[in-house]
Amino acid sequence: MNWISLESAEQLNGIKHHQGYCIIYKHSTRCSISLMAKRRIEMDASELPDNLPVYFLDLIKHRDISNQIVHDFHVHHESPQLLLIKDGECILDQSHSAISIEEALGELN
């Protein structure tokens, strides 16, 4: 799994203008549920297309970026949270135990 660390507003702007799909995973390093969700994503990562950018946001270090995600993609803040973005719009928002790569893959087809 090749996580792309989401650490700047410039990166987030790039995601908003990306043509096609991206995934953003918002993770709290202080939460066991976040750790379980991250492990599930990593176990199912081989199912994802190789060219799909998958971003990892550390909520503890970058709360400001998380707040911008809420504003830009019109979602409620959750942790953990997986967002599937298509052409700059959030088309799937999952949180906690509902995070599923399988469901995200269904949206890709």
N, C-alpha and C positions, 0 to 999 in steps of 0.2 A: 504494500500500500504506500503510495507516494502522496503523503499529506503536503499541502502547500500552506505554510503558516500565513495566516491573515493577520497582519500587524500594522496596517496603515490605511488611512482614508483613501489614498491613491489606489491601493489594491481594490478596495471596495468599489470605488468609482469604475475601475476596470471591469469588475464583475457586472455592474449595472449596464455597461455598454457592450458586454460580450454577446456575440451572436451564437446562439445554441444554448446548451445546458451547462450548469455548474452545480455543485453541491457545496453548501456551507454547513459545517458541523460546529455548533457552539458547545464548548466543554468547560465544566468547572473542575479544576484540579483538586478541589476540596470535597467532591461529592462522589460517593460510591456508585450511585445510579449512573452518573456521567461515565464513570470508568467502565461499567458493565455495557452501556450503550456503545461506547467507543470500541470495545472488544468485539461486540456483535458486528459492527460495521466492518472492522478489520477482517473478521472471519469470512464475511460475504463479499469482500472487496474484489475477489477474482471474477465475480459476476458483472462488475461494472465495465463499461467500454474503456479501453486503454486511453482514449483521448478525452475522457471526461475529467475536467479539473475538479479536485476535491479539496476544499479549503478547511483548515482547522483554526478555530478561534479560541484562544485561551481567555475565558471571561474574566479571570482574576487580573490578568495583566492588561487587558484591553476592553474594559467596560465601556469606554467611550465608543469604540467601534460597534459593540453590541447595541448600544443605544442608537447609533446611526442606522444599523440594520433594521431595527424596529421602525424607524421613521421612513427609510427608503423603500422597504418591502411590505410595509403595512401589516406587520405581524406583532403579536404580543410577545414579550420577552419570556422565554422559558429556558430552563437548563436541566438537562441537556436538551438540545434542539437541533434538528436536521431540516434544512431548507433546500428544496430543489428549485433552482432558478432557471428559467428559460427566457432568453432574449430580454433580460433585465427585469423580469416579473417573477415573483414567487408563485409557483404553481402547486407546491406541496409543502406543508408545514407539519412536522411531526415532533413530538416531545416525549420524554421519559420512556416508558416501556413500549410506547407505540412506534418508536423508531424502527423502521424496516427498510432495508435495501431492496427487498423483494417488491414492496409497494412502490418505491421510487423507480425501480426498473419498469414497472407497469406503466408509469407515466412517460417513460422514454419512448415507448412503442406507439 
